[in-house]
Amino acid sequence: MKINENFLKLQSSYLFSTIAKKVAAYQDAHPEANIIRLGIGDVTRPLPTAVIDAMHKAVDEMAKAESFHGYPPEYGQDFLLEKIRKYDFAAYGVELDADEIFVSDGAKSDTGNIGDIFDVDNVVAVCDPIYPVYVDTNIMAGRSGALTEGGRWSKFVYLPCTAENQFLPELPREHADLIYLCFPNNPTGMAIDFDGLKQWVDYANREGSIILYDAAYEAYITQEGLPHSIYQIEGAKTCAIEFRSYSKTAGFTGVRCAYTVVPKALRVNGVSLNHLWARRQATKFNGVSYVTQRAAEAIYSEEGRRQVRRLISYYQKNARVIAEGLQAAGFKTWGGINSPYIWLKAPDGLTSWDFFDQLLEKAQVVGTPGSGFGPAGEGFFRLTAFCDAARTTEAIERITNVF
């Protein structure tokens, strides 16, 4: 009997689990502490009314034999697929077929599971800092090699994102088979423009690479001249898979619904990746519930879109409060414009975890240490806008009063 020893290479716990344990220990030792959490990217506002109404209606349908729904279609309900095509892509000049869209239970799941359709010997390129799931799932699959003294894995190609390059990765000098990109970015909050994204598409088509493009925060784009989908770039359908999520768009972190786009034009050595992903999903996944897909459909109604926009505006205002408050106090920050994340330089030369500890001790505010997103994140810190507005303002007042 053997286990998958690649799991033993992983850190003892997931980044956010470690944070939760440290915060719980502090709360136990200081039960009177009024902790404000700006760490994990979990939303706090209620679901839009249009979504709730749609869910109630769908539940009522499930209570009657004549309108009951069992297993959902493997790749998504037609009513939801059509709304996705119209509002998320055709509205930006991108035409997709319904069978290029695969509804799922989350972008986190899909960005991790997508590796199932690729050989273990493929070379993976990751930004640094990066969302930990991209790295950890490839470690689990056996693509990482050994951990080096610098905290990087020997078989990965790293794309450093630093203050000097405005936290936008530069093209690798060596070949990479699979390239993870996330824009607007988690954790840095930075967005990419059309010219910048075209360089990646051109590189991927030239090298025969596949871009795994996480667009989970697309709805937070406010500035003109920024792509909402990688498929707005000519040539992207032959080199890119795009991941979308309703979690931060419409508050679905506890509802679970997302989708992945795999164009039929995307082929490797003549093999359709669309067909491979369809086969993988049909085998390992039973689809998203009817009630949940009706809830997602409601997001695209006229009233649903207005409510979602108000929801996003609420968090965007929080992001401005955080960024402007910190900047006024002398902090150097990035993001918070096209993203719910604010990336900041830890003050006084503190390490990321030292700043975490001091922030918790002195201000009772929780954030996320930048080093948890990769070696290049050392000395930086992430705050999220997913908190109550009044509590967000209070948190920034606390921080600026003690630093």
Helices and strands as residue ranges (DSSP letters): G 5-9, H 15-29, E 36-37, H 49-62, G 65-67, H 78-83, I 84-89, G 90-92, G 98-100, E 101-104, H 107-113, G 114-117, E 124-128, H 132-141, E 157-160, G 163-165, E 178-182, H 194-207, E 210-214, G 218-220, G 230-232, G 236-238, E 240-245, H 247-250, G 252-254, E 258-261, E 267-268, E 271-272, H 273-284, H 290-298, H 302-328, E 333-335, E 341-345, G 347-349, H 352-358, I 359-363, E 365-366, E 368-369, G 370-373, G 375-377, E 380-384, H 389-402
